[in-house]
Each structure stands twice: as C-alpha cells, then as structure tokens.
Amino acid sequence: MGLINKTPVEKARAEVGKARELLARWEAEQGSAQAELADLQRRAGDDVLDDPDAALRLPRAMGELRDRIDVAERATVSARQRVTVAERAFIAADADSREPAVAAARKALADFDAKTVRLVEQLKAHTGRDYVLAEVLDSLRYGPQTITRHRLPLERALEGMEQPLNALRSLLAGEQPAVPAYPDTVWGPTAVVPAPAYLASVERQAQAAHRNRLEREKVVARIAELESGVVEYETGRFPDNIPRLLEQERERLRNLDEALAQAPS
C-alpha cells in the first residue's frame, strides 16, 4: 500500500518505525566508536613500543574517534527526541481516529434518551395521567438507576469507546489515565507505542529539559561575568584566557539552546 493511500494512523505508525530505525543506527555508531576507542587505548602502550611512529599516529586517531563519539552522542539525543515526537503523533492520530465512533455512540445514547422522553410525554398526553419510568422508582428504592434493558447496550458501547480514548488523551498529556483502559495500540504485545515506556521517556526528557534550563541560567550568568571584565584570580580566570573561556561558555549556551529547542513541549 502506497503512503498516499494509508490512513493517518498508518502513516504515523510508519513514521515511528523510521524514527526508531534512525535512533538504532546512531546508537550503533556511538557504541562502535566507543569500542574502537577503548580498543585503541588498550593497545596504545604496546603499539608505541613496537612502532615509535605510532606515538604520532595514535593521538590523531584517538582524537578522530572522540569526535565520532561526540557527533554520535549528539545525533542520538536528537534521534531519541524525534522518536518521542513520532510516538506522540501516533498516539494523537490513534485518538483522533476514535473520535467519530465515540461521537456516534454519544448521539445514539442521546437519541435514545430523547425518544424515551418524547414517548413518556406522548403517553401522558394520550391518557391524561402521569407516568414514571421503572428506573425512577428503582432509584427511590436502590439509589440512582438510569439503565433500562434497551439502554444498557448503548451505555456500555459508549463506555467501551470513551475509556480507551480518554486513556490516549491522558498519555498525550504525559499523565496516567484515571481508568487505564488502554487500547492494544499502546498496551500488550502488539503495542506500537507501549504506554509505560512512553510515559517514562516523556518524564526523562522533561527532567533533562529542566536540568538544561537551570544550567542555561548558570551559563548566562558566567558569560555576563566574563563580559563585564571581572577577573577571579583564585579560580584561574586570568585576563589572557578570558576570551577562550567566553567562547567555551557561548558554545555551551548554543548547545543548551539547541537541546531546549528540540525538547518535546
């Protein structure tokens, strides 16, 4: 089936798959570069003893591997955020796809109740007497009763549709639903986006964003201090290295801003 013929839910499911594949590739790249660096570091001593020229090659090779690791780490963070965005889009599409059925079930129940009221009023007009539904009498004996034999299937059908929809809407808000009636799209062996893992991921990213916001405030304060020309000799901030420190802090600020911009809202 071509993408153009897929439903919004199917398209969103495909995007989740693509985002996860991208994340897996960068996680593998990060792991591979880390393993290569560890192996190179382990062999470095013997290599230098056996080949003095290795002392010139190894630092460059190690530096390149550290750069690979840094790039892979950054890409992995971004890819993980894309997975969360794709998963959220899937949950939203799943919830939206259920709205028409829920609306129809609500209308069926409302129509049934409206018809009941009309028929009772017609009976009153026809006989000139007052009538009370049996469930009203039951409510006096046993507490509120709003279910009749023909109404019960309609009410249960609506409940069976509303609860999964409400569970999905709670997931989108990053919350546990009041009634955890999750549909199989987010629960069980066939789940596309398992609810527990999704909520845990949202919580981790929210905590990371909070830490980044706090760190950003500190970095902004440090930049302002360095730009003001204040020199703290006891911390080693001498005039000749203030430009270098400023550039380092500005780079950290750019990285923090980038991470915060990519964080799911």
MISE-89031 format. One record per residue: residue in three letters; x, y, z of N, C-alpha, C in turn. Coordinates in Angstrom, 2 decimals. Each point is the difference from the previous one (the first is absolute). Layout:
res|n_u|n_v|n_w|ca_u|ca_v|ca_w|c_u|c_v|c_w
ALA|X|Y|Z|X|Y|Z|X|Y|Z
...
This chain:
res|n_u|n_v|n_w|ca_u|ca_v|ca_w|c_u|c_v|c_w
MET|0.85|-1.20|0.00|-0.85|1.20|0.00|0.88|1.24|0.00
GLY|-0.21|0.89|-0.96|0.79|1.22|-0.06|-0.35|0.92|1.15
LEU|0.96|0.86|0.36|-0.20|0.90|1.12|-1.21|0.89|-0.21
ILE|-0.27|0.34|-1.29|-1.11|0.90|-0.28|-1.34|-0.62|0.34
ASN|-0.07|-1.34|-0.01|-1.25|-0.69|0.27|-0.16|-0.40|1.46
LYS|0.98|0.28|0.82|-0.06|-0.40|1.40|-0.84|0.97|0.82
THR|-0.58|-0.52|1.06|-0.74|0.85|0.93|0.99|0.81|0.83
PRO|-0.48|1.06|0.67|0.90|0.77|0.86|0.68|-0.87|1.07
VAL|-0.71|-0.98|0.53|0.60|-0.87|1.02|1.11|-0.85|-0.62
GLU|-0.23|-0.53|-1.19|1.01|-0.81|-0.67|1.23|0.83|-0.37
LYS|-0.23|1.23|-0.45|1.13|0.88|-0.31|0.81|0.32|1.25
ALA|-0.70|0.27|1.10|0.68|0.30|1.26|0.78|-1.21|0.49
ARG|-0.57|-1.19|-0.17|0.70|-1.22|0.39|1.30|-0.16|-0.80
ALA|-0.06|0.30|-1.29|1.19|-0.10|-0.85|1.07|0.98|0.45
GLU|-0.40|1.21|0.39|0.96|1.00|0.46|0.68|-0.43|1.31
VAL|-0.76|-0.68|0.86|0.60|-0.54|1.23|1.10|-0.99|-0.36
GLY|-0.29|-0.88|-0.96|0.99|-0.98|-0.43|1.25|0.66|-0.56
LYS|-0.17|1.02|-0.82|1.15|0.70|-0.58|0.84|0.67|1.08
ALA|-0.67|0.65|0.95|0.73|0.70|1.07|0.79|-0.99|0.85
ARG|-0.59|-1.16|0.27|0.69|-1.01|0.80|1.19|-0.59|-0.76
GLU|-0.15|-0.19|-1.29|1.12|-0.50|-0.80|1.16|0.99|0.01
LEU|-0.31|1.28|-0.11|1.03|1.04|0.03|0.71|0.00|1.34
LEU|-0.76|-0.11|1.08|0.60|-0.03|1.33|0.90|-1.22|0.15
ALA|-0.45|-1.15|-0.48|0.80|-1.23|0.12|1.33|0.14|-0.74
ARG|-0.02|0.65|-1.17|1.24|0.17|-0.78|1.00|0.86|0.76
TRP|-0.47|1.09|0.60|0.93|0.89|0.69|0.46|-0.60|1.33
GLU|-0.86|-0.77|0.66|0.43|-0.68|1.21|1.09|-1.02|-0.35
ALA|-0.17|-0.69|-1.13|1.01|-0.97|-0.43|1.31|0.71|-0.35
GLU|-0.09|1.15|-0.66|1.20|0.77|-0.35|0.72|0.46|1.26
GLN|-0.75|0.47|0.97|0.60|0.44|1.26|0.69|-1.17|0.70
GLY|-0.67|-1.13|0.08|0.59|-1.17|0.64|1.24|-0.49|-0.72
SER|-0.04|0.02|-1.34|1.15|-0.44|-0.79|1.20|0.90|0.23
ALA|-0.20|1.32|-0.03|1.10|0.94|0.20|0.57|-0.12|1.42
GLN|-0.85|-0.20|0.98|0.49|-0.16|1.38|0.83|-1.27|0.13
ALA|-0.45|-1.08|-0.64|0.75|-1.26|0.06|1.35|0.14|-0.70
GLU|0.03|0.69|-1.14|1.26|0.20|-0.72|0.98|0.83|0.82
LEU|-0.52|1.05|0.66|0.87|0.83|0.82|0.56|-0.79|1.18
ALA|-0.85|-0.79|0.65|0.45|-0.81|1.14|1.07|-0.99|-0.44
ASP|-0.20|-0.61|-1.18|0.97|-0.97|-0.51|1.33|0.69|-0.32
LEU|-0.11|1.19|-0.61|1.22|0.74|-0.36|0.77|0.41|1.25
GLN|-0.71|0.44|1.02|0.64|0.39|1.25|0.65|-1.21|0.68
ARG|-0.66|-1.14|-0.09|0.55|-1.21|0.62|1.31|-0.43|-0.66
ARG|0.09|0.18|-1.34|1.17|-0.45|-0.74|1.09|1.05|-0.14
ALA|-0.32|1.22|0.45|0.90|1.13|-0.28|1.42|-0.23|0.52
GLY|0.12|-0.49|1.24|1.33|-0.17|0.57|0.88|-0.94|-0.81
ASP|-0.52|-1.17|-0.34|0.78|-0.96|-0.78|0.28|0.51|-1.40
ASP|-0.99|0.68|-0.60|0.19|0.50|-1.36|1.14|1.00|-0.06
VAL|0.08|0.87|0.98|1.06|1.02|0.02|1.37|-0.65|0.20
LEU|0.05|-1.03|0.86|1.28|-0.68|0.23|0.47|-0.73|-1.25
ASP|-0.94|-0.61|-0.72|0.37|-0.76|-1.19|0.23|0.89|-1.21
ASP|-0.66|1.18|-0.02|0.10|0.90|-1.14|0.02|1.44|0.51
PRO|1.21|0.59|0.15|0.08|1.37|0.54|-0.85|1.01|-0.77
ASP|-0.20|-0.22|-1.31|-0.82|0.94|-0.77|-1.45|0.00|0.45
ALA|-0.38|-1.05|0.70|-1.39|-0.07|0.48|-0.31|1.12|0.99
ALA|1.04|0.49|0.66|-0.19|1.10|0.96|-0.53|1.24|-0.69
LEU|0.26|0.13|-1.30|-0.51|1.14|-0.76|-1.39|-0.29|-0.56
ARG|-0.23|-1.26|-0.36|-1.29|-0.35|-0.62|-1.12|-0.16|1.02
LEU|0.32|-0.58|1.16|-1.05|-0.35|0.96|-0.79|1.22|0.51
PRO|0.66|1.10|0.37|-0.79|1.14|0.48|-1.01|0.49|-1.04
ARG|0.43|0.02|-1.26|-0.92|0.44|-1.06|-1.17|-0.98|-0.14
ALA|0.33|-1.30|0.03|-1.05|-1.01|-0.12|-0.97|0.06|1.18
MET|0.54|0.19|1.21|-0.85|0.11|1.18|-0.88|1.24|-0.07
GLY|0.58|1.09|-0.47|-0.77|1.24|-0.13|-1.16|-0.17|-0.97
GLU|0.27|-0.67|-1.13|-1.05|-0.23|-0.98|-1.12|-0.87|0.58
LEU|0.38|-1.00|0.79|-1.00|-0.87|0.61|-0.83|0.77|1.04
ARG|0.67|0.87|0.76|-0.75|0.80|0.98|-0.98|0.93|-0.71
ASP|0.42|0.54|-1.15|-0.92|0.84|-0.79|-1.18|-0.82|-0.50
ARG|0.27|-1.24|-0.46|-1.08|-0.88|-0.45|-0.99|-0.26|1.14
ILE|0.54|-0.25|1.18|-0.86|-0.26|1.16|-0.84|1.22|0.33
ASP|0.63|1.18|-0.04|-0.74|1.24|0.31|-1.13|0.22|-0.99
VAL|0.30|-0.18|-1.30|-1.03|0.18|-1.03|-1.11|-1.02|0.19
ALA|0.38|-1.25|0.27|-1.00|-1.06|0.17|-0.87|0.26|1.22
GLU|0.61|0.49|1.08|-0.77|0.31|1.21|-1.04|1.09|-0.28
ARG|0.42|1.04|-0.71|-0.91|1.08|-0.33|-1.13|-0.50|-0.92
ALA|0.39|-0.81|-0.99|-1.01|-0.53|-0.92|-0.97|-0.93|0.72
THR|0.51|-0.78|0.96|-0.85|-0.92|0.75|-1.01|0.77|0.83
VAL|0.43|1.07|0.64|-0.93|0.83|0.78|-1.11|0.55|-0.89
SER|0.39|0.54|-1.16|-0.99|0.56|-0.93|-0.93|-1.10|-0.52
ALA|0.59|-1.16|-0.33|-0.82|-1.10|-0.52|-0.99|-0.50|1.04
ARG|0.44|-0.05|1.25|-0.91|-0.45|1.07|-1.16|0.98|0.16
GLN|0.28|1.27|-0.14|-1.07|1.00|0.08|-0.96|-0.15|-1.19
ARG|0.55|-0.33|-1.17|-0.87|-0.22|-1.16|-0.91|-1.21|0.20
VAL|0.53|-1.02|0.67|-0.83|-1.18|0.29|-1.18|0.41|0.88
THR|0.26|0.80|1.03|-1.08|0.45|0.88|-1.03|0.81|-0.76
VAL|0.47|0.88|-0.89|-0.92|0.81|-0.80|-0.85|-0.89|-0.90
ALA|0.63|-1.00|-0.63|-0.74|-0.92|-0.88|-0.98|-0.84|0.80
GLU|0.41|-0.44|1.18|-0.91|-0.79|0.84|-1.19|0.83|0.45
ARG|0.27|1.25|0.35|-1.10|0.88|0.40|-0.97|0.22|-1.16
ALA|0.55|0.17|-1.21|-0.85|0.19|-1.18|-0.86|-1.24|-0.26
PHE|0.58|-1.18|0.24|-0.77|-1.23|-0.19|-1.14|-0.08|1.01
ILE|0.29|0.29|1.27|-1.05|-0.05|1.02|-1.11|1.00|-0.33
ALA|0.39|1.20|-0.46|-0.99|1.02|-0.36|-0.86|-0.47|-1.18
ALA|0.65|-0.60|-1.00|-0.75|-0.50|-1.16|-0.95|-1.12|0.40
ASP|0.47|-0.88|0.89|-0.84|-1.10|0.48|-1.22|0.56|0.74
ALA|0.24|0.99|0.86|-1.10|0.61|0.75|-0.98|0.69|-0.95
ASP|0.53|0.75|-0.95|-0.88|0.72|-0.94|-0.85|-0.98|-0.82
SER|0.58|-1.15|-0.33|-0.74|-0.96|-0.82|-1.18|-0.60|0.75
ARG|0.03|0.06|1.33|-1.06|-0.57|0.81|-1.13|0.99|0.28
GLU|0.26|1.28|-0.23|-0.99|1.03|0.32|-1.34|-0.19|-0.74
PRO|-0.01|-0.29|-1.31|-1.29|-0.15|-0.69|-0.88|-1.10|0.60
ALA|0.60|-1.14|0.34|-0.77|-1.10|0.58|-0.55|0.39|1.37
VAL|0.80|0.69|0.79|-0.46|0.44|1.32|-1.14|1.00|-0.16
ALA|0.15|0.93|-0.94|-1.07|0.98|-0.24|-1.29|-0.68|-0.43
ALA|0.12|-1.01|-0.85|-1.19|-0.74|-0.46|-0.65|-0.74|1.17
ALA|0.81|-0.58|0.89|-0.55|-0.73|1.15|-0.68|0.96|0.97
ARG|0.57|1.19|0.17|-0.65|0.99|0.86|-1.34|0.44|-0.59
LYS|-0.02|0.19|-1.31|-1.23|0.40|-0.66|-1.07|-1.09|0.12
ALA|0.41|-1.26|-0.16|-0.96|-1.10|0.10|-0.63|-0.04|1.38
LEU|0.82|0.22|1.04|-0.53|0.00|1.36|-0.89|1.21|0.24
ALA|0.43|1.16|-0.49|-0.81|1.21|0.16|-1.32|-0.13|-0.75
ASP|0.03|-0.58|-1.20|-1.23|-0.20|-0.77|-0.95|-0.94|0.73
PHE|0.56|-1.05|0.60|-0.82|-0.96|0.74|-0.69|0.71|1.17
ASP|0.76|0.80|0.75|-0.57|0.72|1.15|-1.05|1.00|-0.46
ALA|0.28|0.70|-1.09|-0.97|0.98|-0.50|-1.29|-0.68|-0.45
LYS|0.14|-1.15|-0.65|-1.19|-0.74|-0.44|-0.80|-0.50|1.19
THR|0.70|-0.44|1.05|-0.69|-0.45|1.21|-0.83|1.11|0.60
VAL|0.61|1.20|0.08|-0.74|1.15|0.54|-1.21|0.32|-0.85
ARG|0.17|-0.03|-1.33|-1.13|0.31|-0.89|-1.14|-1.01|0.18
LEU|0.36|-1.29|0.10|-1.04|-1.02|0.13|-0.76|0.12|1.31
VAL|0.72|0.31|1.08|-0.67|0.19|1.29|-0.94|1.20|-0.07
GLU|0.45|1.08|-0.63|-0.85|1.18|-0.13|-1.22|-0.29|-0.86
GLN|0.19|-0.78|-1.05|-1.13|-0.37|-0.86|-1.01|-0.86|0.77
LEU|0.52|-0.91|0.82|-0.88|-0.86|0.80|-0.80|0.83|1.00
LYS|0.68|0.98|0.61|-0.71|0.88|0.93|-1.11|0.76|-0.71
ALA|0.32|0.52|-1.20|-1.00|0.76|-0.76|-1.15|-0.90|-0.44
HIS|0.31|-1.25|-0.34|-1.01|-0.92|-0.49|-0.97|-0.45|1.09
THR|0.50|-0.24|1.21|-0.84|-0.54|1.07|-0.42|1.04|1.02
GLY|0.71|1.12|0.02|-0.31|1.02|1.00|0.52|-0.36|1.38
ARG|0.89|-0.98|0.05|0.55|-0.41|1.28|1.52|0.16|-0.01
ASP|0.57|0.09|1.20|1.46|0.09|0.12|0.61|-1.39|0.02
TYR|1.19|-0.11|-0.62|0.71|-1.28|-0.01|1.44|0.21|0.46
VAL|0.50|-0.99|0.65|1.38|0.03|0.49|0.69|-1.26|-0.49
LEU|1.20|0.16|-0.56|0.74|-1.16|-0.46|0.38|-0.90|1.18
ALA|0.09|-1.29|-0.29|0.30|-0.96|1.05|1.32|0.30|0.70
GLU|1.00|0.47|-0.77|1.29|0.27|0.64|-0.08|1.15|0.98
VAL|-0.97|0.92|-0.19|-0.17|1.09|0.96|-0.50|-0.55|1.33
LEU|-0.93|-0.94|-0.08|-0.48|-0.64|1.22|1.11|-0.81|0.66
ASP|0.78|-0.70|-0.84|1.12|-0.77|0.54|1.01|0.89|0.70
SER|0.16|1.21|-0.53|0.97|0.91|0.61|-0.43|0.41|1.40
LEU|-1.33|0.03|0.23|-0.48|0.33|1.33|0.27|-1.14|0.98
ARG|0.01|-1.22|-0.55|0.22|-1.15|0.87|1.49|-0.31|0.17
TYR|0.75|0.06|-1.12|1.36|-0.51|0.00|1.08|1.05|-0.31
GLY|-0.39|1.24|-0.18|0.95|1.00|-0.43|-0.19|0.31|-1.47
PRO|0.77|0.97|-0.55|-0.19|0.43|-1.39|0.04|-1.17|-0.98
GLN|-1.01|-0.10|-0.83|-0.08|-1.03|-1.04|-0.31|0.69|-1.33
THR|0.93|-0.07|-0.94|-0.24|0.66|-1.29|0.07|-0.99|-1.15
ILE|0.10|-1.31|0.32|0.18|-1.00|-1.05|-1.27|-0.81|-0.19
THR|-0.45|-0.09|-1.22|-1.11|-0.88|-0.34|0.55|-1.12|-0.87
ARG|-0.82|-0.99|-0.26|0.46|-1.17|-0.74|0.53|0.38|-1.37
HIS|-0.65|0.93|-0.68|0.44|0.39|-1.33|1.07|1.09|0.03
ARG|0.09|0.72|1.11|1.00|1.07|0.11|1.37|-0.55|0.37
LEU|0.02|-1.09|0.73|1.25|-0.55|0.51|1.04|-0.26|-1.10
PRO|-0.36|-0.65|-1.11|1.02|-0.23|-1.05|0.58|1.29|-0.56
LEU|-0.85|1.03|-0.11|0.48|1.28|-0.53|0.99|0.65|0.97
GLU|-0.33|-0.08|1.29|0.88|0.61|1.00|1.33|-0.74|0.08
ARG|-0.07|-1.33|-0.05|1.23|-0.78|0.05|0.85|0.20|-1.25
ALA|-0.66|0.15|-1.14|0.76|0.25|-1.23|0.73|1.32|0.08
LEU|-0.67|1.03|0.52|0.64|1.31|0.13|1.16|-0.08|0.98
GLU|-0.21|-0.65|1.13|1.07|-0.13|0.99|1.20|-0.73|-0.57
GLY|-0.26|-1.05|-0.78|1.09|-0.77|-0.60|0.80|0.78|-1.02
MET|-0.59|1.03|-0.58|0.71|0.85|-0.96|0.66|1.19|0.69
GLU|-0.68|0.56|1.00|0.52|1.20|0.66|1.24|-0.29|0.84
GLN|0.02|-1.12|0.69|1.12|-0.27|0.90|1.33|-0.12|-0.73
PRO|0.09|-0.76|-1.11|1.27|-0.01|-0.74|0.39|1.38|-0.53
LEU|-1.00|0.76|-0.47|0.28|1.34|-0.51|0.54|0.89|1.12
ASN|-0.63|-0.06|1.17|0.46|0.80|1.13|1.41|-0.42|0.44
ALA|0.28|-1.29|-0.08|1.33|-0.49|0.36|1.05|0.58|-0.95
LEU|-0.31|0.04|-1.28|0.92|0.56|-0.98|0.21|1.50|0.22
ARG|-1.08|0.71|0.31|0.12|1.44|0.25|0.86|0.26|1.24
SER|-0.13|-0.87|1.00|0.84|0.15|1.20|1.47|-0.23|-0.35
LEU|0.26|-1.00|-0.84|1.38|-0.25|-0.44|0.57|1.23|-0.68
LEU|-0.78|0.64|-0.85|0.47|1.19|-0.70|0.35|1.12|0.97
ALA|-0.69|0.01|1.13|0.29|1.02|1.03|1.14|-0.45|0.91
GLY|0.55|-1.20|-0.26|1.09|-0.51|0.83|-0.47|-0.46|1.36
GLU|-1.26|-0.45|0.08|-0.58|-0.38|1.29|-0.54|-1.42|-0.05
GLN|-0.09|-0.61|1.18|-0.67|-1.28|0.12|-1.50|0.25|-0.07
PRO|-0.75|-0.79|-0.78|-1.44|0.21|-0.08|-0.70|-0.43|1.27
ALA|-1.15|0.64|0.29|-0.77|-0.38|1.18|-0.44|-1.46|-0.10
VAL|-0.42|-0.41|-1.20|-0.36|-1.40|-0.26|0.98|-0.51|-1.05
PRO|0.93|-0.88|0.36|1.03|-0.45|-0.96|-0.52|-1.00|-1.01
ALA|-1.03|0.41|-0.73|-0.59|-0.89|-1.02|0.71|0.25|-1.32
TYR|1.29|-0.36|-0.06|0.81|0.27|-1.18|-0.43|-0.89|-1.17
PRO|-0.04|0.55|-1.21|-0.22|-0.85|-1.18|1.28|-0.78|-0.32
ASP|-0.13|-1.01|-0.84|1.17|-0.85|-0.28|1.08|0.70|-0.81
THR|-0.29|1.20|-0.50|1.04|0.76|-0.71|1.07|0.54|0.94
VAL|-0.33|0.08|1.32|0.97|0.51|0.97|0.16|-0.96|1.19
TRP|-0.54|-1.19|-0.12|0.10|-0.94|1.13|0.01|-1.43|-0.54
GLY|0.85|-0.83|0.59|0.03|-1.40|-0.37|1.04|-0.30|-1.07
PRO|0.03|-1.25|-0.45|1.06|-0.44|-0.93|-0.05|0.66|-1.37
THR|-1.15|0.52|-0.39|-0.12|0.62|-1.33|0.10|1.53|0.05
ALA|0.33|0.54|1.18|0.02|1.46|0.15|1.04|0.63|-0.92
VAL|-0.40|1.06|-0.69|0.92|0.78|-0.82|0.83|0.92|0.90
VAL|-0.66|0.62|0.95|0.66|0.88|0.97|-0.42|-0.45|1.40
PRO|0.76|-0.88|0.64|-0.38|-0.47|1.34|-0.14|1.16|0.98
ALA|-1.14|0.08|0.65|-0.30|1.13|0.88|1.04|0.19|1.11
PRO|0.41|-1.05|0.74|0.97|0.23|1.09|1.31|0.58|-0.51
ALA|0.52|-0.54|-1.11|1.26|0.49|-0.54|-0.14|1.43|-0.49
TYR|-1.15|0.33|-0.61|-0.21|1.36|-0.50|-0.03|1.00|1.16
LEU|-0.76|-0.33|1.05|-0.08|0.90|1.14|1.36|0.18|0.67
ALA|0.78|-1.09|0.08|1.33|0.09|0.59|0.91|0.89|-0.85
SER|-0.11|-0.13|-1.34|0.81|0.82|-0.90|-0.37|1.48|0.13
VAL|-1.29|0.29|0.06|-0.45|1.38|0.15|0.52|0.59|1.31
GLU|-0.04|-0.79|1.07|0.48|0.47|1.30|1.50|0.27|-0.04
ARG|0.77|-0.92|-0.62|1.45|0.20|-0.09|0.33|1.27|-0.77
GLN|-0.69|0.22|-1.11|0.29|1.17|-0.81|-0.44|1.28|0.70
ALA|-1.07|-0.07|0.77|-0.44|1.17|0.77|1.04|0.35|1.06
GLN|0.55|-1.03|0.66|1.03|0.24|1.01|1.27|0.56|-0.65
ALA|0.36|-0.55|-1.17|1.20|0.49|-0.69|-0.19|1.46|-0.41
ALA|-1.19|0.35|-0.49|-0.26|1.38|-0.40|0.08|0.93|1.21
HIS|-0.51|-0.47|1.14|0.07|0.81|1.23|1.46|0.24|0.40
ARG|0.80|-1.07|-0.06|1.43|0.16|0.34|0.68|0.96|-0.97
ASN|-0.35|-0.10|-1.29|0.61|0.88|-0.99|-0.38|1.46|0.23
ARG|-1.26|0.23|0.41|-0.41|1.39|0.28|0.76|0.57|1.19
LEU|0.19|-0.82|1.04|0.77|0.46|1.16|1.46|0.27|-0.39
GLU|0.57|-0.92|-0.79|1.39|0.17|-0.43|0.14|1.22|-0.90
ARG|-1.01|0.26|-0.82|0.05|1.17|-0.89|0.08|1.29|0.81
GLU|-0.76|0.07|1.08|0.04|1.19|0.85|1.41|0.22|0.55
LYS|0.66|-1.09|0.40|1.36|0.11|0.53|0.97|0.47|-1.08
VAL|-0.15|-0.56|-1.20|0.90|0.35|-1.10|-0.18|1.47|-0.38
VAL|-1.25|0.46|-0.06|-0.26|1.41|-0.32|0.65|0.90|1.04
ALA|-0.07|-0.39|1.27|0.61|0.80|1.06|1.52|0.02|-0.15
ARG|0.59|-1.16|-0.35|1.45|-0.04|-0.17|0.44|0.85|-1.18
ILE|-0.77|-0.02|-1.09|0.34|0.82|-1.16|-0.05|1.48|0.35
ALA|-1.05|0.39|0.74|-0.13|1.40|0.40|1.18|0.42|0.88
GLU|0.42|-0.90|0.88|1.14|0.30|0.88|1.28|0.19|-0.80
LEU|0.24|-0.91|-0.96|1.21|0.09|-0.81|-0.03|1.23|-0.90
GLU|-1.15|0.32|-0.55|-0.11|1.17|-0.88|0.17|1.30|0.77
SER|-0.31|-0.02|1.29|0.12|1.22|0.80|1.46|0.33|0.33
GLY|0.90|-0.96|-0.25|1.41|0.23|0.27|0.42|-0.38|1.39
VAL|-0.93|-0.60|0.76|0.35|-0.42|1.36|0.96|-1.18|-0.09
VAL|1.11|0.07|0.73|1.00|-1.06|-0.04|0.10|-0.63|1.38
GLU|-0.17|-1.32|0.06|0.11|-0.71|1.27|1.31|-0.80|-0.02
TYR|1.03|0.58|0.56|1.31|-0.64|-0.05|0.01|-1.34|0.73
GLU|-0.82|-0.11|1.06|0.02|-1.23|0.77|-0.56|-1.18|-0.79
THR|-0.76|0.26|-1.04|-0.53|-1.09|-0.82|0.78|-0.16|-1.30
GLY|1.07|0.77|-0.15|0.82|-0.12|-1.20|-0.51|0.77|-1.19
ARG|-0.94|0.91|0.20|-0.53|0.76|-1.13|0.85|1.25|-0.21
PHE|1.16|-0.17|-0.61|0.91|1.11|-0.26|-0.39|0.72|-1.29
PRO|0.40|1.25|-0.14|-0.39|0.77|-1.18|0.32|-0.67|-1.32
ASP|1.13|-0.74|-0.08|0.37|-0.55|-1.29|-0.84|-1.20|-0.43
ASN|-0.76|-0.61|0.93|-0.83|-1.12|-0.44|-1.50|0.29|0.08
ILE|-0.37|1.24|0.29|-1.42|0.35|0.02|-0.65|-0.19|-1.37
PRO|0.64|0.40|-1.11|-0.63|-0.24|-1.30|-0.27|-1.49|-0.26
ARG|0.94|-0.85|0.40|-0.20|-1.44|-0.20|-1.15|-0.51|0.87
LEU|-0.06|0.47|1.25|-1.08|-0.40|0.90|-1.35|0.48|-0.53
LEU|0.00|1.23|-0.52|-1.25|0.53|-0.56|-0.49|-0.85|-1.16
GLU|0.89|-0.37|-0.88|-0.39|-0.82|-1.15|-0.53|-1.36|0.46
GLN|0.64|-0.58|1.02|-0.46|-1.29|0.52|-1.41|0.12|0.57
GLU|-0.25|1.06|0.78|-1.31|0.18|0.60|-1.07|0.31|-1.05
ARG|0.38|0.77|-1.02|-0.97|0.30|-1.07|-0.35|-1.26|-0.79
GLU|1.01|-0.86|-0.18|-0.26|-1.28|-0.67|-0.94|-0.87|0.83
ARG|0.22|-0.01|1.31|-0.89|-0.75|0.88|-1.42|0.56|-0.07
LEU|-0.11|1.33|-0.06|-1.32|0.63|-0.08|-0.69|-0.39|-1.30
ARG|0.73|-0.01|-1.11|-0.59|-0.41|-1.29|-0.49|-1.44|0.07
ASN|0.81|-0.87|0.61|-0.40|-1.41|0.11|-1.24|-0.17|0.87
LEU|-0.07|0.75|1.09|-1.17|-0.07|0.89|-1.25|0.51|-0.71
ASP|0.15|1.12|-0.71|-1.15|0.55|-0.75|-0.49|-0.98|-1.06
GLU|0.94|-0.66|-0.66|-0.38|-0.99|-1.02|-0.75|-1.16|0.63
ALA|0.49|-0.48|1.15|-0.65|-1.11|0.68|-1.40|0.39|0.48
LEU|-0.14|1.21|0.52|-1.30|0.46|0.49|-0.98|0.20|-1.15
ALA|0.52|0.46|-1.14|-0.87|0.21|-1.16|-0.54|-1.33|-0.53
GLN|0.78|-1.07|0.13|-0.41|-1.30|-0.51|-0.83|-0.78|1.00
ALA|0.02|0.41|1.27|-0.73|-0.75|1.02|-1.49|0.06|-0.27
PRO|-0.71|-1.14|0.13|-1.46|0.00|-0.18|-0.67|0.94|0.98
SER|-0.99|0.72|-0.45|-0.70|0.93|0.89|-1.00|-0.72|0.87
